[in-house]
Amino acid sequence: MRKSLKWLPVFILIWMNVQVTWAQQSIQTPEQFLGYKLGEQFTFHSRVLDYVNYLAAQAPNRIKLQEYGKTYEGRPLVLAYVASEENLPRLEEIRENNLKLAGVQQGQAQGSQPAIVWMSYNIHGNESVSTEAVMQVLYELANPANTQTQNWLKNTLVIVDPCVNPDGRERYVQWYKQAAAQGGNAMPYAWEHNEPWPGGRPNHYYFDLNRDWAWQTQIESKQRLAVYNNWLPQVHADFHEMGVEAPYYFSPAAKPFHESITPWQRQFQNTIGDYNRSYFDKNNWLYFTRESFDLFYPSYGDTWPTFNGAIGMTYEQGGSGRAGLAIKTQSGDTLTLTDRIAHHVAASMATMQATSEKADQIKQEFKKYYENNLNKPGGNYKAFVVKADGNRAGNVKALTDYLDRQQIQYGYAGKSSSGRGFNYSTGKEENVKVGEKDLVISMYQPKSTLVKVLFEPNAALEDSLTYDITSWAMPYAFGVQAYAMKKKLEPQNKQHAAATIATPTIEKPYAYLVRWNNLQDLKFLTELMKQGIKVRMAEKAFETDKQQYAAGTLIITRTGNEKLGDKFDAIVRDLAKQQTIDLAATATGFVSSGADFGSGSVRYLKMPKVALMTGEGVSPYAFGEVWHYFEQQINYPVTAINTSYFKNVPLHEFDVLILPSGNYNKVLDEQTLEQVKNWVKSGGKLIAMESAAAFLVGKKDFDLKKKGEDKAEGEKAKEKKEENPYQYLKTYGDREREALAEEVQGSVFRVNLDKSHPLAFGYGDTYFALIRSSNTFEYLKEGWNVGVLKKDNYTTGFVGSAIKEKLQNALILGAQPMGNGQVIYMADNPLFRGFWHSGKLMFGNAVFVVGQ
């Protein structure tokens, strides 16, 4: 008996192995698990994750899951790592080896190393087919009977993000299930093919996550790219949808290619295109390449990975939010969700196959890419210097925080030197003196290509037909004085001594003083207001205790805050410490120059109640940028008011009304606009941004005029007489290029400021704005022209030849008194995509300071 029992553990092990093998061979398909065929209906995000979790449980030796974060609405963000049975236990070793290949981590890679491909699905929520397709893709990878995928996994690690934007996807799927006819209605006029505002494309805050890869303003981007940077895959594929009438798009991409994209990266785009063609030709599916989708703007899911050493690609399937389950096209065919799924599955397979079969070459070129970055960086400039003197500390801190997220190395000069460099402020080459405390970003580092792309003063544009903005240099975006240096300059000190935060030495001062320089100071103000602290602001510069203070300085007096007793000092000091604010104190309200603290020019800042227009007619993106600013950046309450009931809102309950860019013809009819004007005249403040400002042009009591409106009839007649008689003889094939003459594609301009006006407090004489519209205005005749473009204010980026004149002598920022209130005009959006840091204090001035 004892002898036979010796073999029992062996039998148990054999039985367990048989059970595991049987389970793996009987993994349920998506149809078996969900209870319907893929393409018959849309799948809720939670059910997608249920299936992903099921696959991981059924194939634990090939799939490992990681929850890398949550969305703003609390939905899980998940990655699936799929590898061979030999490689899955080695994930951490593979990750470290790959970072060693890139030089990001010290040491030599050990052992065999697979190529790494990362595939991102559904970054635009209503481009929902890709998350349906990913279930089939993961099944094929998990299925041991699929010998093709199992062979690919022998030398390929596949990282899959099943849904980058769950909040947007759920907004679309929830609506579609409510609006769709049973089984779907293919008529394009049906309700289900016409999404309501704001649509499912953006995330919770209505940001386009596919334009946030480089800027990482959104929580989804920050969490995802922290993981991405810890892997640095060699191939990245981003799955999208486009218009219903289009077929399928895959690489190679269209021009312009950014000059920093290597010949190898271009070549392998062609190679992957070849693999895709084999799948699509076999099935007689239509497709196109080399059109529409370029590789220039650095914040897409194809370009940002490319500038981090990967082969980055966009895949676009015709359909998007309009397509639903099925839709009739102009050709008379019916495009079905099933068709769309099949195309994305095929492109996924082609990408994995190409990566697997070219794995050795991919790894070699990846290593070479980073070696060149480290030893032979491209471009004319070899270092970028951010000055310690003359820069607002908060702006520099915001920049270094950004560099940390990008894993870009930087340090401090450590010693003085000099050389030739490009001055971002003047736009000229000049002699530069580098101080020992200056911030230095060397091009001799693993991520030098990304540094070049983000910091280059003028991005070389080989073709003006590009898809997005054309200028984004970080010194302009963060509002810092910086230089691009032509000589190699390595930082001596990797970490600068931590800046000491000034703390008051007077125990119970007459007043606390805070200089008004950056967004951190605004956050300090809003926290004080929420704590019930009364705050004043100096309209004029002053001197006290032998210290100079500029206009805009916050003055927090004990007078007016007596009811708080000893809590007053504790609250102010604690908040200053939390916000890393330099807090000064004075024992007197008398100043040696300027206005004493009891002067009428030292204004009490009332805590404003802010309303923000939202709904049909308002740009979802423009609304989201303002909404995110209040809730996530300065943590201040804002009330969103929908256009559908705006006319019934008692405006006297609010101090500020913000109109983001949009079409206000319906919501602000003559009667409703009159109500708004009466509210302004009674002391309200109206902030009109971009096309909202343009809407007010020509309206009674609003002084805003478009450029050229006031030309005399004789002058107009003279211009007509001098017209080129052949100007209308245009070539149809050149129509897109000729249209660019009337465009400005996200270009940087130097805006001249009236720094004495509260809208410009915290700034100097100039501010660099990212101008994206040729919708320019005349100088105000009744009011204050706070920010203007003069002649030759262009700095960098593409500007069409036909509108260069319109972008001279034009109003960008204006303030018009109206009765007891104010109208603030913003032709430029200082909150664009949340990444133009240098504009954020100015928007805060508009809300909290102007008119107080």
GUZAGU-721850 format. One record per residue (C-alpha): z, y, x. Coordinates in steps of 0.25 Angstrom, whole numbers, padded with zeros to 4 digits, always signed. Each point is the difference from the previous one (the first is absolute). Layout:
BEGIN
ZYX;...
This chain:
BEGIN
+0000+0000+0000;+0004+0010+0011;-0013-0004+0007;-0009+0004-0011;+0008+0013-0003;-0004+0005+0014;-0014+0002-0005;+0003+0008-0012;-0001+0014+0006;-0013-0004+0005;-0005-0004-0014;+0006+0013-0005;-0008+0008+0010;-0013-0007-0003;+0003+0002-0015;+0003+0015+0002;-0013+0002+0008;-0008-0007-0010;+0006+0009-0011;-0003+0013+0008;-0014-0005+0003;-0002-0003-0015;+0005+0014-0004;-0009+0007+0010;-0012-0007-0005;+0003+0003-0014;+0003+0015+0001;-0004+0007-0013;-0012+0009-0001;+0002+0014-0005;-0005-0005-0014;+0009-0012+0000;+0012+0009+0003;-0003+0012-0008;-0006-0008-0012;-0013+0008+0000;-0012+0001+0009;-0001+0011+0010;-0008+0011-0007;+0004-0003-0014;+0011+0010+0000;+0007+0009+0010;+0013-0005+0006;+0013+0008+0000;+0005+0003+0014;+0012-0009-0002;-0008-0012-0004;-0009+0002+0013;+0013+0000+0008;+0005-0013-0008;-0013-0007+0005;+0001+0005+0014;+0015-0005+0000;-0005-0013-0006;-0010-0002+0011;+0010+0003+0011;+0010-0010-0006;-0011-0011-0001;-0006+0003+0014;+0013+0004+0008;-0007-0005+0013;-0012+0010-0002;+0005+0012-0007;+0012+0009+0002;+0003+0012-0008;+0006+0013+0003;+0005+0011-0009;-0002+0012+0008;+0005+0011-0010;-0001+0005-0014;-0008+0010-0007;+0005+0013-0006;+0001-0007-0014;+0008-0012+0007;-0011-0011+0001;+0000-0009+0012;-0010+0002+0011;-0003-0014+0006;-0008-0005+0012;-0005-0015+0001;-0001-0005+0014;-0010-0012+0000;-0001-0009+0012;-0002-0014+0005;+0011-0009+0000;+0001+0001+0015;+0000+0016+0000;+0009+0003-0012;+0013-0003+0007;-0005+0009+0011;-0002+0012-0008;+0010+0009+0008;-0006-0006+0014;-0014+0004-0005;+0004+0014-0004;+0006+0003+0013;-0011-0006+0008;-0010+0009-0008;+0008+0012+0003;+0000-0004+0015;-0015-0001-0001;+0000+0014-0005;+0010+0005+0011;+0009+0005-0011;+0011-0010+0004;+0002-0004+0015;-0003-0013+0006;-0011-0010+0000;-0005-0008-0013;+0004-0015+0001;-0006-0012-0006;-0012-0001-0009;-0002+0012-0009;-0008+0001-0013;-0008+0012-0005;+0007+0008-0011;-0007+0005-0012;+0007+0008-0010;-0006+0002-0014;+0005+0011-0010;-0003-0001-0015;+0001+0010-0011;+0004+0012+0007;-0006+0008-0012;+0007-0005-0012;-0012-0001-0010;-0009-0006+0010;+0007-0012-0005;-0009-0012+0003;+0004-0002+0014;+0014-0004-0004;-0006-0010-0010;-0009-0005+0012;+0012-0002+0010;+0006-0011-0009;-0013-0008+0003;+0000+0004+0014;+0014-0004+0003;-0002-0013-0008;-0012-0004+0009;+0009+0003+0012;+0011-0008-0005;-0008-0012-0005;+0000-0011+0011;-0012-0006-0006;-0008+0012+0004;-0004-0004+0014;-0008+0013+0002;+0012+0009-0001;+0009-0010+0007;-0009+0000+0012;+0000+0016+0000;+0015+0000+0000;+0000-0008+0013;-0003+0013+0008;+0002+0011-0011;+0013+0006-0006;-0003+0006-0013;+0009+0011-0006;-0002+0003-0014;+0005+0012-0008;-0003-0005-0015;+0003+0014-0006;+0002+0012+0008;+0002+0009-0012;+0007-0008-0011;+0004+0013-0008;-0014+0005-0001;-0005-0014-0004;+0011-0002-0010;-0004+0013-0006;-0014-0005-0002;+0003-0014-0004;+0010+0004-0011;-0010+0010-0006;-0012-0009+0001;+0008-0011-0007;+0004+0010-0011;-0014+0006-0002;-0010-0012+0002;-0006-0008-0011;+0003-0015-0001;-0008-0006+0011;-0005+0014+0005;-0011+0009-0006;-0012+0002+0010;-0005+0012-0007;+0003+0012+0010;+0004+0009-0011;+0012-0009-0004;+0014+0006+0002;+0003-0011+0010;-0011+0006+0010;+0006+0014-0001;+0014+0001+0007;+0009+0012-0005;+0006+0010+0010;+0005-0002+0011;-0007-0014+0001;+0005-0011+0009;-0006+0003+0013;+0012+0008+0007;+0014-0005+0002;+0013+0005-0008;-0002+0014+0006;-0015+0000-0003;-0003+0000+0015;-0013-0007+0005;+0007-0011+0009;-0014-0002+0007;+0001+0014+0005;+0014-0002+0005;-0002-0010+0011;+0002+0010+0012;+0009+0010-0007;+0010-0010-0006;+0006+0010-0010;+0002-0011-0011;+0011-0011+0000;-0011-0011-0001;-0007+0005+0012;+0012+0002+0009;+0006-0014-0003;-0014-0007+0001;-0004+0007+0013;+0013-0002+0007;-0003-0015-0002;-0014+0002+0004;+0004+0007+0013;+0008-0012+0004;-0012-0009-0001;-0012+0008+0003;-0011-0010-0005;-0013-0001+0006;-0008+0001-0013;+0004+0007-0013;-0008-0001-0013;+0003+0010-0012;-0005-0005-0014;-0004+0011-0010;-0009+0002-0012;-0010+0011-0003;-0009+0004-0012;-0005-0010-0010;-0015+0002+0004;+0002-0003+0014;-0001-0015+0006;+0009-0003+0012;+0002+0007+0013;+0004-0006+0013;-0001+0004+0015;-0007+0006+0008;+0005+0013-0004;-0008+0013-0002;+0000+0012+0009;+0007+0008+0005;+0008-0009+0009;+0011+0007+0007;-0003+0001+0015;+0012-0008+0004;-0005-0013-0007;-0004-0009+0011;-0014-0007+0002;+0007-0013-0002;+0007+0004-0013;-0014+0005-0005;-0006-0013+0004;+0010-0009-0007;-0001+0008-0013;-0015-0005+0001;+0005-0015+0003;+0009+0000-0012;-0011+0006-0008;-0009-0012+0004;+0011-0010-0005;+0001+0008-0013;-0015-0001-0002;+0000-0015+0002;+0009-0001-0012;-0007+0010-0009;-0014-0004+0003;+0004-0015-0003;+0004+0005-0014;-0011+0010-0002;+0010+0011-0002;-0004+0015+0002;+0007+0008+0011;-0002+0012+0009;+0004+0004+0014;+0000+0013+0009;+0001+0010-0012;+0011+0009-0006;+0012-0006+0007;+0002+0006+0014;+0010-0001+0011;+0004+0014+0003;+0013+0005-0007;+0012-0007+0006;+0008-0004-0011;-0008-0011-0007;+0003-0015+0000;-0012-0002+0009;+0001+0012+0009;+0015+0000+0003;+0000-0014+0004;-0012+0002+0008;+0007+0011+0008;+0011-0010+0002;-0009-0010+0007;-0005-0008-0012;-0013-0003-0006;+0002+0008-0013;-0009-0002-0012;-0001+0004-0015;-0005-0009-0010;-0004+0006-0013;-0004-0008-0013;-0007+0007-0012;+0009+0002-0012;+0014+0007+0002;+0008+0004-0012;-0012+0002-0009;-0004-0015+0001;+0011-0007-0007;-0003-0014-0003;-0015+0002-0002;-0009+0012-0001;-0015+0002-0003;-0007+0007+0012;-0012+0009-0002;-0009-0011+0005;+0004-0008-0013;+0009-0010+0008;+0014-0003-0002;+0010+0002+0011;+0012-0009-0002;+0013-0001+0007;-0003-0014+0004;-0012+0005+0007;+0008+0010+0007;+0011-0010+0004;-0011-0009+0006;-0005+0011+0009;+0013+0004+0006;+0004-0014+0002;-0013-0002+0008;+0002+0012+0008;+0014-0005+0003;-0005-0013+0005;-0011+0006+0008;+0010+0009+0007;+0009-0012+0004;-0011-0008+0004;-0006+0011+0009;+0014+0002+0006;+0002-0015+0003;-0013-0003+0006;+0000+0013+0009;+0015-0001+0003;-0001-0001+0015;-0009+0012+0001;+0008+0008-0010;+0013-0002+0008;-0007+0004+0013;-0006+0012-0005;+0014+0004-0007;+0007-0001+0014;-0011+0008+0006;+0001+0011-0010;+0015+0002+0003;-0002-0001+0015;-0011+0011-0001;+0010+0008-0009;+0011-0002+0011;-0009+0002+0012;-0013+0007-0004;+0003+0009-0012;-0012+0006-0006;-0003+0015-0003;+0001+0013+0007;+0015+0002-0001;+0010-0009+0007;+0013+0006-0006;+0005+0008-0011;+0012+0010+0002;+0009+0005-0011;+0007+0012+0005;+0015+0001-0001;+0001+0015-0001;-0006+0007-0012;+0000-0012-0009;+0008-0003-0012;+0010-0011+0004;-0002-0006-0014;-0015-0001+0001;+0001-0007+0014;+0010-0010-0006;-0009-0003-0011;-0012-0002+0010;+0009-0010+0009;+0004-0007-0013;-0014-0002-0003;-0004-0005+0014;+0012-0010-0001;-0006-0006-0013;-0014-0001+0007;+0007-0006+0013;-0006+0010+0008;+0007+0003+0013;+0004+0013+0004;+0011+0007+0009;+0003+0013+0007;-0006+0007+0012;+0013+0000+0009;-0006+0010+0009;-0009+0012+0000;-0015-0001+0002;-0013+0007-0003;-0014-0003-0004;-0012+0003-0009;+0001-0003-0014;-0005+0003-0014;+0009+0009-0008;+0001-0005-0015;+0004+0014-0004;-0011+0008+0006;-0011-0011+0001;-0002+0004+0014;+0001-0007+0014;+0010+0007+0008;+0010-0002+0011;+0013-0007-0005;+0014+0000+0006;+0007-0013-0004;+0015+0002+0000;+0010-0012+0003;+0005-0001-0014;-0014+0000-0006;-0004-0012-0008;-0011-0009+0006;-0009-0010-0006;-0008-0007+0011;-0013-0006-0003;+0003-0012+0010;+0007-0009-0010;-0004-0011-0009;-0002+0008-0012;-0008+0011+0007;-0013-0001-0009;+0009+0003-0012;+0006+0011+0007;-0014+0006+0003;-0004-0001-0014;+0013+0006-0005;+0000+0011+0010;-0014+0004+0004;-0003+0014-0003;-0014-0002-0005;-0004-0014-0005;-0014-0002+0003;-0008-0002-0012;-0013-0008+0002;-0005+0002-0014;+0005+0010-0010;-0001-0009-0012;+0014-0005+0001;+0009-0005-0011;+0013+0008+0002;+0006+0012+0007;-0005+0002+0014;+0012+0007+0007;+0015-0005+0001;+0005+0003+0014;+0015-0002+0001;+0004+0014+0006;-0006+0007-0012;+0006-0010-0010;+0014+0001+0006;-0001+0015+0003;+0003-0001+0015;-0004+0008+0012;-0008-0011+0008;-0010-0002+0011;-0010-0010+0003;+0000-0002+0016;-0011-0005+0008;+0008-0006+0011;+0009-0012+0000;+0014+0004-0003;+0011-0011-0002;+0013+0003-0006;+0012-0001+0010;+0010-0002-0010;-0003-0010-0012;+0012+0006-0008;+0004+0015+0000;+0014+0003+0000;+0004+0001-0015;+0000+0014-0005;+0014+0005-0003;+0001+0005-0014;+0007+0014-0001;+0014-0001-0007;+0008+0013-0004;+0012+0003+0009;+0006+0009-0011;+0009-0008-0009;-0002+0008-0013;-0012+0010+0003;-0004+0011-0009;-0014-0007-0001;-0008-0011+0006;-0014+0003+0005;-0012-0010+0000;-0013+0004+0006;-0012-0004-0010;-0010-0007+0008;-0004-0014-0006;+0001-0010-0011;+0014-0005+0005;+0005+0014-0003;-0006+0000-0014;+0007-0014-0002;+0013+0007+0004;-0002+0011-0010;-0003-0009-0011;+0013-0009+0003;+0008+0013+0000;-0005+0004-0013;+0003-0014-0006;+0014+0001+0005;+0002+0013-0007;+0000+0009+0013;-0006+0014-0002;-0010+0004+0011;-0006+0013+0004;-0013+0003+0008;-0003+0011+0009;-0013+0007-0003;+0000+0007+0013;+0003-0004+0014;+0014+0004+0005;+0009-0001+0012;+0015-0004+0000;+0009-0005+0011;-0011+0002+0010;-0009-0010-0007;-0014+0003-0006;-0003-0005-0014;-0013+0000-0006;-0004+0003-0015;+0003-0012-0008;+0014-0003+0006;+0009-0007-0010;+0014+0008-0001;+0011-0008-0006;+0011+0009-0003;+0014-0003-0004;-0001+0010-0010;-0006-0006-0013;+0005-0013+0004;+0015+0002-0001;+0002-0010-0012;-0003-0011+0010;+0012+0004+0009;+0001-0009+0013;-0011-0009-0006;-0010+0011+0003;+0001-0001+0015;+0001-0016+0000;-0013+0000-0009;-0008+0009+0008;+0004-0006+0014;-0002-0015-0005;-0014+0003-0006;-0004+0007+0012;+0004-0012+0008;-0007-0009-0009;-0013+0008+0001;+0002+0003+0015;+0000+0015-0003;+0004+0010+0011;+0011+0007-0007;+0005+0014+0005;+0011+0008-0005;+0005+0014+0000;+0013+0007-0003;-0007+0012-0006;-0010+0005-0010;-0004+0012+0009;-0012-0002+0009;-0004+0008+0012;-0014+0002-0005;-0007-0003-0013;+0007-0001-0014;+0014-0003-0002;+0003-0013-0008;+0004+0009-0012;-0014+0007+0000;-0010-0001-0011;-0010-0007+0010;+0010-0012+0001;-0004-0007-0013;+0008-0011-0007;-0009-0013-0002;+0002-0005-0014;-0001-0015-0001;-0014-0001-0008;-0003-0009-0011;-0014-0005+0003;-0011-0006-0009;-0012-0007+0005;-0013-0002-0009;-0005-0014-0001;-0009-0008-0009;-0014+0000-0004;-0008+0011+0007;+0009+0000+0012;-0004-0007+0013;+0009-0012+0001;+0000+0001+0015;+0003+0015+0000;+0011-0002-0010;+0006-0012+0008;+0000+0008+0013;+0009+0011-0006;+0008-0011-0008;+0003-0008+0013;+0003+0013+0008;+0012+0003-0010;+0005-0014-0002;-0002-0006+0014;-0001+0011+0010;+0010+0011-0005;+0008-0008-0010;+0000+0011-0011;-0002-0002-0015;-0013+0003-0006;-0004-0001-0015;-0014-0006-0002;-0006+0005-0013;-0012-0007-0006;-0012+0009-0004;+0000-0007-0014;+0012+0007-0004;+0001+0012+0009;-0003+0011-0010;+0013-0005-0007;+0009+0001+0012;+0010+0012+0000;-0004+0006+0013;+0012+0009+0001;+0008-0013+0004;-0007+0001+0013;-0001+0009+0012;-0013-0005+0007;-0012-0007-0006;-0009-0007+0010;-0015-0003-0004;-0006-0010+0010;-0015+0000+0002;-0007-0005-0013;-0008+0005-0012;+0008+0009-0009;-0010+0004-0010;+0006-0008-0011;+0014+0001+0002;+0001+0014+0003;-0009+0006-0011;+0001+0015-0003;+0013-0001-0008;+0007-0009+0009;-0004+0008+0012;+0006+0012-0007;+0013-0007-0001;+0000-0003+0014;-0003+0014+0004;+0011+0005-0009;+0010-0010+0007;-0005+0006+0014;+0002+0014-0005;+0014-0003-0004;+0004-0005+0014;-0007-0014+0001;-0008-0004+0013;-0013-0007-0002;-0006-0008+0012;-0014-0003-0001;-0007-0009+0010;-0014-0002+0004;-0009-0002-0013;+0012+0004-0008;-0001+0014+0007;-0015+0000-0002;+0002-0002-0015;+0008+0013-0001;-0012+0008+0006;-0005+0010-0010;+0012-0002-0010;+0007+0012-0005;+0011+0006+0008;-0003-0010+0012;-0005+0008+0012;-0007-0012+0006;-0015+0001+0003;-0010-0010+0006;-0007+0005+0012;-0013+0008-0003;+0003+0003-0014;+0001+0015+0002;-0013+0002+0006;-0008+0011-0006;-0013-0002-0008;-0008+0007+0011;+0006-0009+0011;-0003-0013-0008;-0014+0005-0003;-0002+0003+0015;+0005-0014+0003;-0010-0006-0010;-0012+0007+0006;+0004-0005+0014;+0000-0014-0005;-0008-0010+0008;-0012-0004-0010;+0000-0014+0006;+0015-0003-0002;-0002-0008-0012;-0010-0010+0007;+0009-0011+0003;-0001-0014+0005;+0006-0010-0010;+0004-0009+0012;+0008+0011+0006;+0008+0003-0013;+0013-0005+0005;-0001+0007+0014;-0004+0013-0006;+0012-0001-0010;+0009+0000+0012;-0004+0015+0003;+0009+0003-0012;+0012-0008+0004;+0012+0002+0009;+0005-0014+0004;+0015+0001+0003;-0001+0010+0011;+0011+0008+0007;+0000+0015-0001;+0009+0010+0006;+0007+0008-0012;+0005+0014+0003;+0013+0002-0006;+0008+0012-0005;+0013-0005+0006;+0008+0011-0006;-0003-0006-0014;+0010-0011-0005;-0011-0010-0002;-0002+0000+0015;+0015+0000+0005;+0002-0010+0011;-0014+0002+0005;-0006+0009+0010;-0013+0008-0001;-0009-0012-0002;+0000-0014-0007;-0010-0011+0002;-0005-0005-0014;-0008-0012-0003;-0011+0006-0009;-0007-0009-0009;-0007+0009-0010;-0010+0011+0001;+0006+0006-0013;+0005+0013+0006;+0005+0013-0005;-0001+0015+0002;+0012+0007+0006;+0010+0004-0011;-0001+0015-0004;+0013-0001-0008;+0010-0009+0008;+0002-0005+0014;-0010-0007+0008;+0010-0009+0008;-0010-0010+0006;-0015+0004+0003;-0012-0005+0008;-0006+0011+0008;-0012-0001+0008;-0001-0012+0010;+0012-0007-0005;-0007-0013+0000;+0008-0010+0010;-0006-0014-0001;-0007-0010-0010;-0013+0000-0008;-0004+0012-0008;-0013+0001-0007;-0009+0011+0005;-0002+0007-0014;+0015+0002-0002;+0004+0005+0014;-0001+0015-0005;+0008-0004-0013;+0012-0005+0009;+0001+0014+0007;+0008+0012-0006;+0005-0009-0011;+0014-0002-0006;+0007-0013+0002;+0015+0004-0004;+0003+0011-0009;+0011+0005-0009;-0002+0009-0012;+0012+0007-0007;-0002-0001-0015;+0011+0007-0008;+0013-0005+0005;-0006-0013+0005;-0010-0005+0011;-0013-0008+0000;-0002-0007+0013;-0015-0004+0004;-0002-0011+0009;-0015-0003+0003;+0005-0010+0011;+0009-0011-0004;+0011+0000+0011;+0005-0014-0005;-0013-0007+0001;+0002-0015+0001;+0014+0003+0005;-0003+0000+0015;-0003+0015+0002;+0014+0002+0005;-0001+0014+0004;-0004+0005-0015;+0013-0006-0006;+0009+0012+0003;-0010+0009-0006;+0000-0007-0013;+0015+0000+0000;-0001+0015+0002;-0009+0001-0013;+0010-0008-0008;+0014+0005+0005;-0002+0013+0007;-0011+0009-0006;+0004+0009-0011;+0015-0002+0002;
